[in-house]
Amino acid sequence: MKTKPTTDVSEDRRTLVRAAVSVAGLALTACGTTVAAKNQAGATRAPSDEAEVTPGEDLMQEHGVLERLLLVYDEAARRIEHGERLDFAVLGSAAGIVRRFVEEYHEKLEEEFVFPRLEAARREVELVAVLRRQHQRGREITAEVARLASGATGTPELAAALRAFARMYRPHAAREDTVLFPAFRSVVGGSAYRELGESFEDQEHARFGEHGFENTVSEVARLEAALGIGVLDEFTP
């Protein structure tokens, strides 16, 4: 009786092992290629995938610029009241930013896009009326601040104007952030709200350039540094 040679069995086993190793290698290669492709896609993701800034967020960030300008006004008023040295060019520059960024841009957005929609929807009508009056009064005070600061004299009238402006605009901005802007979002809603955010951004770029907001923040930071109030931790009690 003939028996099957043992060398044939061994050869069959070696063939099976080689096949298994080959399949496993192909699987690992495919897996590595997939991971690399995902990593490459993540590395080349377009900036457009970033979260969009909504109109309310945009306006609130601009309120942050306003608040920092109010800190400049506070410090200027304090120095005048205590007879301390004040560089009136710094104060004049702050008033200039208030005029061109807050009054001629930020408030114009509110007056053109926010207030009319709320009035048409009969939402927060009394609040809008007060805010409109405060915008007008703010422009009058800014003109007074600029006029008095140009005289390079720290008069009680100048300190009073700075205090009055800050006293009005802090609750003004807070009421817009907590009441007006949420009501505005509920009135506009959906895709129209997102499209309005893009419109706000386009107008900002048209007026101030691509990095207009960042450049304005940097300008305010330089005024803070000139007055010695640029270090945040110094406000910690």
C-alpha positions in Angstrom: 0.0 0.0 0.0 1.4 3.2 -1.1 1.4 6.2 1.3 1.3 10.0 0.4 4.8 11.5 0.8 5.0 13.8 3.9 6.8 16.5 1.8 3.6 17.1 -0.1 1.7 17.9 3.2 4.4 20.3 4.3 4.4 22.1 1.0 0.6 22.5 1.2 0.9 24.1 4.6 3.6 26.5 3.5 1.4 27.5 0.6 -1.5 28.3 2.8 0.6 30.3 5.2 2.1 32.4 2.4 -1.4 33.1 1.1 -2.7 34.2 4.5 0.3 36.5 5.0 -0.3 38.0 1.6 -3.9 38.8 2.3 -3.1 40.3 5.7 -0.5 42.5 4.1 -3.0 43.8 1.5 -5.5 44.6 4.2 -3.0 46.5 6.3 -1.9 48.5 3.2 -5.4 49.4 2.4 -6.1 50.4 6.0 -3.0 52.6 6.0 -4.0 54.2 2.8 -7.4 55.1 4.1 -6.0 56.7 7.3 -3.5 58.7 5.3 -6.2 59.9 3.0 -8.3 61.0 5.9 -5.4 62.8 7.5 -4.6 64.5 4.2 -8.2 65.6 3.9 -8.2 67.1 7.4 -4.9 68.9 6.7 -6.3 70.5 3.5 -9.7 71.4 4.8 -10.8 74.8 3.5 -11.2 77.7 5.9 -14.8 77.9 4.8 -15.5 74.9 7.0 -15.1 77.1 10.1 -18.1 78.1 12.1 -19.8 81.2 10.8 -20.3 84.2 13.0 -23.9 85.1 13.4 -25.2 88.7 13.3 -25.8 88.7 17.0 -22.3 87.4 17.8 -20.8 89.9 15.4 -22.6 92.9 17.0 -21.7 91.6 20.5 -18.0 91.4 19.6 -18.2 95.0 18.5 -19.7 95.8 21.9 -16.5 94.4 23.3 -14.6 97.1 21.4 -16.9 99.7 22.8 -16.4 98.5 26.4 -12.7 98.8 26.0 -13.1 102.3 24.7 -15.2 103.1 27.7 -12.3 101.9 29.9 -10.1 104.5 28.1 -12.8 107.1 28.8 -13.0 106.1 32.5 -9.2 106.4 32.9 -9.2 109.8 31.1 -12.0 111.1 33.3 -10.2 109.9 36.4 -7.0 111.6 35.5 -8.8 114.9 34.8 -10.7 114.7 38.1 -7.5 114.1 40.0 -5.4 116.6 38.2 -3.1 113.9 36.8 -1.2 114.0 33.5 -3.2 113.0 30.4 -2.1 112.7 26.8 -5.1 114.3 25.1 -4.0 112.9 21.7 -4.9 109.4 23.2 -8.3 110.6 24.2 -8.8 112.2 20.8 -7.9 108.9 19.1 -10.4 107.1 21.2 -13.1 109.5 20.3 -12.2 109.0 16.7 -12.6 105.2 16.9 -16.0 105.7 18.7 -17.1 107.8 15.8 -16.0 105.7 12.9 -16.3 102.2 14.3 -19.2 102.5 16.8 -21.3 105.3 15.5 -20.8 105.3 11.8 -20.5 101.5 11.4 -21.9 99.4 14.3 -24.9 101.7 15.1 -25.7 102.1 11.4 -25.9 98.3 11.1 -28.4 98.3 14.0 -30.4 101.2 12.5 -30.5 99.7 9.0 -31.0 96.0 9.7 -32.0 95.3 13.3 -34.3 98.1 14.5 -36.6 98.2 11.4 -37.2 94.4 11.5 -38.2 94.5 15.1 -40.4 97.6 14.6 -42.1 95.9 11.6 -42.8 92.8 13.8 -43.9 95.0 16.7 -41.3 93.5 18.9 -39.4 95.5 21.6 -40.7 98.7 20.0 -40.3 100.9 23.2 -36.7 99.6 23.7 -35.9 100.3 20.1 -37.1 103.9 20.5 -34.9 104.4 23.5 -31.9 102.9 21.7 -32.4 105.2 18.8 -32.5 108.3 21.1 -29.3 107.1 22.8 -27.5 106.7 19.5 -28.3 110.3 18.7 -27.3 111.5 22.1 -24.1 109.5 21.9 -23.1 111.2 18.7 -23.7 114.6 20.3 -21.5 113.7 23.3 -18.8 112.3 21.0 -18.6 115.6 19.1 -18.3 117.4 22.5 -15.6 115.1 23.7 -13.6 115.6 20.4 -14.0 119.3 20.7 -12.9 119.6 24.3 -10.0 117.1 23.9 -8.6 119.1 21.0 -8.1 122.0 23.4 -5.7 119.8 25.4 -7.2 121.1 28.7 -8.7 118.8 31.3 -11.8 120.7 32.1 -14.6 119.4 34.4 -16.9 119.6 31.3 -14.7 117.1 29.5 -14.7 114.7 32.4 -18.5 115.0 32.8 -19.0 114.2 29.1 -16.8 111.1 29.3 -18.7 109.9 32.4 -22.1 110.6 30.8 -21.1 108.6 27.7 -19.9 105.6 29.6 -22.9 105.7 32.0 -25.3 105.6 29.0 -23.6 103.1 26.8 -22.9 100.3 29.4 -26.6 99.6 30.0 -27.3 100.4 26.4 -25.1 97.6 25.2 -26.1 95.2 27.9 -29.8 95.6 27.0 -29.1 95.0 23.4 -27.1 91.9 24.2 -29.7 90.4 26.5 -33.0 91.6 25.0 -32.7 93.1 21.6 -30.4 90.7 19.8 -32.3 87.5 21.0 -35.6 89.1 19.8 -34.0 90.0 16.5 -32.9 86.4 15.9 -36.3 85.1 16.7 -37.9 87.5 14.2 -35.4 86.8 11.3 -34.7 83.2 11.9 -33.3 80.4 9.8 -31.2 80.9 6.7 -32.0 84.6 6.5 -30.2 85.1 9.8 -27.1 83.4 8.5 -27.2 85.3 5.2 -27.4 88.5 7.2 -24.2 87.5 9.1 -22.5 87.3 5.7 -23.8 90.7 4.7 -22.4 92.2 8.0 -19.0 90.7 7.3 -19.0 92.0 3.7 -19.8 95.5 4.9 -17.1 95.4 7.5 -14.5 94.3 4.9 -15.7 97.0 2.5 -15.4 99.7 5.1 -12.3 98.7 7.1 -10.5 96.0 5.0 -10.2 92.3 5.4 -8.9 92.5 9.0 -10.8 95.6 10.0 -12.1 94.3 13.3 -8.7 92.9 14.3 -6.9 96.1 13.4 -9.4 98.2 15.4 -8.9 96.0 18.4 -5.1 96.4 18.1 -5.6 100.2 17.8 -7.6 100.2 21.0 -5.0 98.1 22.7 -2.4 100.6 21.9 -4.5 103.4 23.5 -4.9 101.2 26.6 -1.1 100.7 26.8 -0.5 104.4 26.5 -2.7 105.0 29.5 -1.2 102.2 31.5 -4.4 100.1 31.6 -3.4 97.5 29.0 -2.6 94.6 31.4 -5.8 92.7 32.2 -4.5 91.2 35.5 -4.1 94.6 37.0 -7.9 94.8 37.1 -8.0 91.8 39.4 -8.9 92.9 43.0 
